[in-house]
């Protein structure tokens, strides 16, 4: 609950990256070089990569895969296949999804939402 | 060493089928997470992809999908954990992994090229029965 609220708030806060001028006249930029915080992946990229992972799964018919598809109801997969897809997503986005949250990912939509809201996904 | 062994405990039996099921998924996740390390230590990058190994692990779990006795599932999980530990600790060699999880049940003899189809049936059966 707290994490959902936090991510909802963090997604709506925008801090403008303006150029600051320091006291002695040197211009300081708000761009942080070598920082990984600015290049968080976009929603479109998340959708594309999640769908690619699901389409590459051997038992899935690639033509049936859409962003709203449910793994067990629409694609005819079983619970073990679902776990396998979630593990493939972990590998693709370099995440480690805790077990309690992994069991709640049952459709492409939930997977996209989870990956997009995860701060470490890349 | 003895200190570690004293602390090492086998977890208590699963009380219900649901608990055994959860444990199976936990074990499968653990297998999947060790795949990158396994590919590194056995130098498997040129023969297999992580997703193929994941599917092979899933197939091993699925072999026992019809079992409903929690005690039997616990026993199988213990054996699976033992196997995983042997693999991760490199108690095995590369050909064990390639034979069991990369080449799989089809064995070394696969009818892929025209040359293989002409080979004698006797030899094919001999290879498949003596290969493990």
Boltz contact constraints between the chains, C-beta under 6 A:
constraints:
  - contact:
      token1: [A, 80]
      token2: [B, 58]
      max_distance: 6.0
  - contact:
      token1: [A, 83]
      token2: [B, 25]
      max_distance: 6.0
  - contact:
      token1: [A, 83]
      token2: [B, 28]
      max_distance: 6.0
  - contact:
      token1: [A, 84]
      token2: [B, 54]
      max_distance: 6.0
  - contact:
      token1: [A, 84]
      token2: [B, 58]
      max_distance: 6.0
  - contact:
      token1: [A, 87]
      token2: [B, 32]
      max_distance: 6.0
